[in-house]
Amino acid sequence: MNQKDFSILIGGEAGQGSRKAGLIIAEMFNQLGYKVLIYDDYQSLIKGGHSFSLIRVSAKQVFSHCQKIDFLLALDKRTITEHQQSLNGMIIFNQDRVESSQGTGIAAETIVKECQGSLIMANTALIAGFAKIVGIEWSVLEEVLRREIKKEIAKNLEIAKKAFESESVLVKIKKLKNAHQLLLTGNEAVALGGVRAGLEMYYAYPMTPATGILHYLAEHSQDLNVCVSQLENEIAIINAALGSAYAGKRSMVGTSGGGFALMVEALSLAVQAEEPIVIVESQRPGPASGVPTYQAQGDLLFSLSAGHGDIVKFVVAPGDAEEAFYWTAKAMNLAWQYQTPVIVLIDKELSETTFSFNPQAIKIEKEEAGLWNKEGEYKRYFDVRDGISPLAFPGDKAIVKVTSYEHDELGRAVEDAKLIKKMQEKRKRKFKLMQKEAEKTQAINVLGKAKIALVCFGSVKGAVKETAKKLGLKMVQPLILQPFPEKQMKKALQGVEKIICVENNASGQLARLLSGYGIKVDENVLKYDGRPFFQEELEEEIKKIIYGKSRNKLS
Amino acid sequence: MENLETNCLNTWCPGCGNFGILTAIKKAVDSLLKQGIKKENIVLVSDIGCGSKLVDYLNLNSFDSLHGRSVATAVGIALANPDLKVIVSIGDGGALNEGIAHLIHAAKRNSNLTVLMHNNRLFALTAGQFTAVSPKGLKGKSTPAGAPEEPINPLALMLDAKASFIARGYSFKPEHLASLIEKAVKHQGFSFIEILQPCVSFFNPLQFYNERVYEIKETSREEARKLIEEWNYNGEGKIPLGVFYSEEREVYERINKRKGA
């Protein structure tokens, strides 16, 4: 088989292990030198229903998922009925549960029973059969299984061997020369990015799609030296994290829109008290509980405006795993340099997609905050010119007073008109400096040169990048959304005659943000069915706008 | 005695129960400093309301948090640096209305901190509305016909929530209260002191308290429950003061560290 870019879908009921199977398939191809990208689609239930992993493998780095499927692996019947229309290739199915006139059946559950395994191991049998059919060597499969399966590996290998030997090679996947790469989800990249910049305390309350950060850090807390705590609710989470920051520890919290809404009062506290904190907000469809396990970008304007009072904070929006690592580390550094909350705005698609990850490509280290020089009386809110007072912590030879009230330089509540104004102005000077920081940082990704630009933020970048490349368009992706890098954005759009905004929400929130800076978006491509943009469908939409009738014009 | 004064103007009403509490905290801190606890390792965390202003009146590390959230803030401070002695000053409204979840969970978690609940049995700084511990029928601006709800017994709540140190003090017995605070701060784990505090402006049961309070000695969990339920937070029963119950239990900070490191 000469094709070097194809998609494999493995699906079944929740509880049949299609997600793990997807990861194992991806790891096999990773081993063969392919870059991979896994989209996990699952419902908010534990058993039954329909879930699937869509694995795109390619000789070159890929950024988005394709609808067209080359190999359809069915643990159950529904997988075939749901996805057959996208198939342009081969079906491999669990013949103990599925009848199909086309494709290759594997007696997955029979093999499991013969080996006295548990039913979930049928996924191992299906993967092993698939591996043989596409000509992957047993040694590759074995190595990946040994690495990925922790429970009952001997039994799984026995099942795999039997299924592997029951099939014969139908196509031969080429082995490539690329080195094996790390596979990471966006959530894992966020966790590791935080650690790179000195994360010491992580607090969370479970909420999809951010829960993966909690699980990953809890599992690796020892190696990564991070104290991980699940507390009673999101309000406790952020307030405890602010307590830890006050005590000198780099702290981060993670949640989705609903949990973030509960944190907002304390976000405002972080600004008033000038406590550093990183808040990871992984969006999912709203309003309210919305659709917990699916994709959306509907919290952009909420995250920008969140917090009562006159507030500026940093909001950063990475678009893939490498950016998630970099920008979470950057967020932590910014939080401590500016003593401010920083929101890392991600989404389900970025959180839970698995990426081929190149750690060498990321250059960022922990940067130190400005500390008190230990001379004279310590004033937590010393009214310095740039508005950033030196930090000290309890335990230092200082009295460190912070407060949710407006305060004097010593951190004591005030109501005096002059003092209120003075402190508001101290913060305003800091906000101005944050604006400068946004402008001097490379805050916008620009790819290509063209008169038509596709503008997007967050994970939509993947589909936009591939589409822009294919159609010869420009891609513009802001990475810092507050303070908004207005000058950089205007520069990026210089000479552009048509701006098309591509967003995973129903109202065109990025376009509305841009309009606030006098940037008129000509067309808006919006997708708000809980699914990410697939590359082919975005390409079609953009072609319609460029060559055909324009739609969805934003007034 | 260690000078802990600040030059902030005290804005409590003349005769306010908070003065007695402030005196008791100063005495307890002075005693702790004499026993070798470093001043820079003491952290006060306060909430919102009259009592929470005391952070401005004490020259100690402090974090004046949001309404109801001070216990959660304190959990994070204690976890971040186990050398710190973390003392929360919170009102009955903050502890039992706005922030009751944090109080219960900090107790069951056995976070190593001390909660002083200034219990004036109503919201005072917002000019007199009922809280979770107001006597049923209390007339306030939001309930002119009287508070419609039964009061919670906060000590019974803390006992059920597995608080490892439970005590009650009285703002008009500052010496006794100071000794309770000192014991609570030295206790390893979550300590809770309810401090009865008459409010001279909106609800002043000074005489009622004076007639009913008496001091007890620490006892068993079973006996503690009986003593805790002696007064019903309405008009009935005598009011025991002192440490009801304490136990040694592994603190959250250590459990968290063990699982992580």
Chai-1 contact restraints between the chains, C-beta under 6 A:
chainA,res_idxA,chainB,res_idxB,connection_type,confidence,min_distance_angstrom,max_distance_angstrom,comment,restraint_id
A,S221,B,G260,contact,1.0,0.0,6.0,A-B,restraint_1
A,Q222,B,G260,contact,1.0,0.0,6.0,A-B,restraint_2
A,C227,B,G260,contact,1.0,0.0,6.0,A-B,restraint_3
A,E232,B,A101,contact,1.0,0.0,6.0,A-B,restraint_4
A,E232,B,H105,contact,1.0,0.0,6.0,A-B,restraint_5
A,A236,B,A72,contact,1.0,0.0,6.0,A-B,restraint_6
A,A236,B,H102,contact,1.0,0.0,6.0,A-B,restraint_7
A,N239,B,R69,contact,1.0,0.0,6.0,A-B,restraint_8
A,N239,B,A72,contact,1.0,0.0,6.0,A-B,restraint_9
A,N239,B,T73,contact,1.0,0.0,6.0,A-B,restraint_10
A,A240,B,A72,contact,1.0,0.0,6.0,A-B,restraint_11
A,A240,B,V75,contact,1.0,0.0,6.0,A-B,restraint_12
A,A240,B,G76,contact,1.0,0.0,6.0,A-B,restraint_13
A,A241,B,G76,contact,1.0,0.0,6.0,A-B,restraint_14
A,G243,B,T73,contact,1.0,0.0,6.0,A-B,restraint_15
A,G243,B,G76,contact,1.0,0.0,6.0,A-B,restraint_16
A,G243,B,I77,contact,1.0,0.0,6.0,A-B,restraint_17
A,S244,B,G76,contact,1.0,0.0,6.0,A-B,restraint_18
A,S244,B,A80,contact,1.0,0.0,6.0,A-B,restraint_19
A,Y246,B,F63,contact,1.0,0.0,6.0,A-B,restraint_20
A,A247,B,I77,contact,1.0,0.0,6.0,A-B,restraint_21
A,A247,B,A80,contact,1.0,0.0,6.0,A-B,restraint_22
A,A247,B,N81,contact,1.0,0.0,6.0,A-B,restraint_23
A,K249,B,A80,contact,1.0,0.0,6.0,A-B,restraint_24
A,E265,B,L66,contact,1.0,0.0,6.0,A-B,restraint_25
A,L269,B,L66,contact,1.0,0.0,6.0,A-B,restraint_26
A,P394,B,V43,contact,1.0,0.0,6.0,A-B,restraint_27
A,P394,B,N61,contact,1.0,0.0,6.0,A-B,restraint_28
A,P394,B,L84,contact,1.0,0.0,6.0,A-B,restraint_29
A,G395,B,E40,contact,1.0,0.0,6.0,A-B,restraint_30
A,G395,B,N41,contact,1.0,0.0,6.0,A-B,restraint_31
A,K397,B,E40,contact,1.0,0.0,6.0,A-B,restraint_32
A,I399,B,N59,contact,1.0,0.0,6.0,A-B,restraint_33
A,I399,B,N61,contact,1.0,0.0,6.0,A-B,restraint_34
A,V400,B,N61,contact,1.0,0.0,6.0,A-B,restraint_35
A,K401,B,S62,contact,1.0,0.0,6.0,A-B,restraint_36
A,V402,B,F63,contact,1.0,0.0,6.0,A-B,restraint_37
A,T403,B,D64,contact,1.0,0.0,6.0,A-B,restraint_38
A,S404,B,D64,contact,1.0,0.0,6.0,A-B,restraint_39
A,S404,B,L66,contact,1.0,0.0,6.0,A-B,restraint_40
A,R412,B,C8,contact,1.0,0.0,6.0,A-B,restraint_41
A,R412,B,D56,contact,1.0,0.0,6.0,A-B,restraint_42
A,A413,B,D56,contact,1.0,0.0,6.0,A-B,restraint_43
